Amino acid sequence: LNLLRSKLTKDPAAFTRELRNKKFATTWGELAGERYTRFPRAYDPEARGSQYLWHKQFIVCQSFTRKDITAPGFADRVATDLKSGAGFLSWIREAVGVYEKDSPS
């Protein structure tokens, strides 16, 4: 979370661009998840990108009905929706890196 927060305060415009991307916004909406009741202690509430530091989680989601899931072309829809979120996911991956599980010796 500290890596993500650090990246957000250094370059909040890039994250904002990902969230405001038209395809992303219409497909995934706004950030969801829990928010802090107090601002994170180590950060300046007036700093660039501070509006994102209120989030405990960076979640985007969709809800589907049974009718949606059983409709023809649902898999294609999911693939298209995931593509629209690729920039958001890439930004987060770049910010925090990739966990590499140690291989057993």
Steps between C-alpha positions, in 0.01 A plus 500: 500500500791734571634446148161584354462809716848619409426465128166677543662803661779514239279473193129526579419626149579161345267322742229759442533448123448127545190553714354757262565300185157490337494124436626425849260739674191376317593135556640506854372823655679658794732361763318289755608347827556628848631845582698618799326712763829680572753602238815281489747647748815506286342699216399861444124538443573802279748317275427414139308175477390512863137439400598142417677441831166484679446158339596187693441298185504573131211291378294522185222254434190413307184310589335254268158345510437136420351621171823687417715196575290259295463734204679412177825692465556541874857371477577751225351777713720402795808496276417847368437630851831362624679669210344832600649456848848405378642852538378523860644160587827578324535825692456318832737223398763755401452685829532200730695253294437131462516243776726216402456188705830340589542165339546213743856378535 
